[in-house]
Amino acid sequence: MLAIAVSLAACSQQLSKTLDNSPDPELDRPGVFPNINVAGGEPPGKLMTPAELKTATEGLKAKGARNDPRTAEAARQHSATTNAALEKTAATHAKKALSEIQERCGEPGADATKCPQ
């Protein structure tokens, strides 16, 4: 009977914590960003002026226009070549590594778990 009473007491304490609907003090802490519970505040930091924004946008567009399509094509070809090499390695690596390990089965210190039984 005592064990049941102790178990119920422990559960009721946990249950009261679970059903606690009091406001969270962290939600009211000032200066925390972003706080989705407070609307209409100014974001921290300095915003760009329209002139600064225009200059930055024009600079990025100019850099984008200087990109050479041949560079992108060369990168795609290199990626395809590298991927093919990785696929080939992935297909053969396990078999090759296991055969190298099994070749050393007669040597002292060889991993017996990898040797044919």
C-alpha positions in Angstrom: 0.0 0.0 0.0 2.9 2.3 0.8 4.5 1.7 -2.6 1.3 2.6 -4.3 1.0 5.9 -2.3 4.6 6.8 -3.1 4.1 6.0 -6.9 1.0 8.2 -7.0 2.7 11.0 -5.2 5.6 11.0 -7.7 3.2 10.9 -10.6 1.1 13.7 -9.4 4.1 15.9 -9.0 5.2 15.2 -12.6 1.6 15.6 -13.8 1.3 19.0 -12.1 4.5 20.1 -13.9 3.1 18.8 -17.2 -0.2 20.6 -16.8 1.3 23.9 -15.6 -0.2 26.7 -17.7 1.5 29.6 -16.0 3.2 32.1 -18.3 6.8 31.3 -19.2 9.1 34.1 -17.9 11.4 33.6 -20.8 8.8 35.0 -23.2 8.7 38.3 -21.3 12.4 38.8 -21.1 13.3 42.1 -22.8 16.0 42.4 -25.4 15.7 38.9 -26.7 15.5 38.7 -30.5 13.6 37.4 -32.2 10.6 37.2 -29.9 7.6 36.2 -31.9 5.3 37.2 -29.0 6.1 40.9 -29.4 5.0 42.6 -32.6 6.0 45.9 -34.1 9.5 46.3 -32.8 12.4 47.7 -34.8 15.0 45.0 -35.8 18.4 45.4 -34.3 21.2 46.8 -36.4 21.3 49.5 -39.1 19.2 49.1 -42.2 20.6 50.0 -45.6 19.5 53.3 -47.0 17.8 53.1 -50.4 20.9 54.4 -52.1 23.1 51.8 -50.3 20.7 49.1 -51.3 20.7 50.2 -54.9 24.5 50.3 -55.0 24.8 46.9 -53.5 22.2 45.4 -55.9 23.9 46.9 -58.9 27.3 45.5 -57.8 25.9 42.0 -57.4 24.1 42.1 -60.8 27.4 43.3 -62.4 29.3 40.4 -60.8 26.6 38.0 -62.0 26.8 39.3 -65.5 30.6 38.7 -65.6 30.1 35.0 -64.9 31.4 32.9 -67.8 29.0 30.1 -68.9 32.0 28.1 -70.0 33.2 28.0 -66.4 29.9 26.6 -65.3 30.0 23.9 -68.0 33.6 23.0 -67.1 32.5 22.6 -63.5 29.6 20.3 -64.5 31.9 18.1 -66.6 34.4 17.9 -63.8 31.6 16.9 -61.4 30.3 14.2 -63.7 33.9 12.8 -64.1 34.5 12.9 -60.4 31.1 11.2 -59.7 31.8 8.4 -62.2 35.2 7.8 -60.5 33.5 7.7 -57.0 30.8 5.3 -58.3 33.5 3.0 -59.6 35.4 3.1 -56.4 32.2 2.4 -54.4 31.4 -0.6 -56.5 34.8 -2.2 -56.1 36.3 -1.0 -52.8 34.6 -3.5 -50.5 35.6 -6.6 -52.5 39.2 -5.3 -53.0 39.7 -4.4 -49.3 38.3 -7.7 -48.1 40.6 -9.6 -50.5 43.6 -7.6 -49.3 42.7 -8.4 -45.7 42.2 -12.1 -46.5 45.6 -12.3 -48.2 47.2 -11.6 -44.8 45.3 -14.3 -43.0 48.4 -16.5 -42.5 50.4 -13.6 -41.0 50.7 -13.0 -37.3 48.3 -10.5 -36.0 45.8 -11.0 -38.9 42.1 -10.4 -38.1 40.7 -13.9 -37.8 37.2 -12.6 -38.1 37.8 -11.7 -41.7 39.6 -14.9 -42.7 37.7 -17.7 -44.4 36.8 -20.5 -41.9 
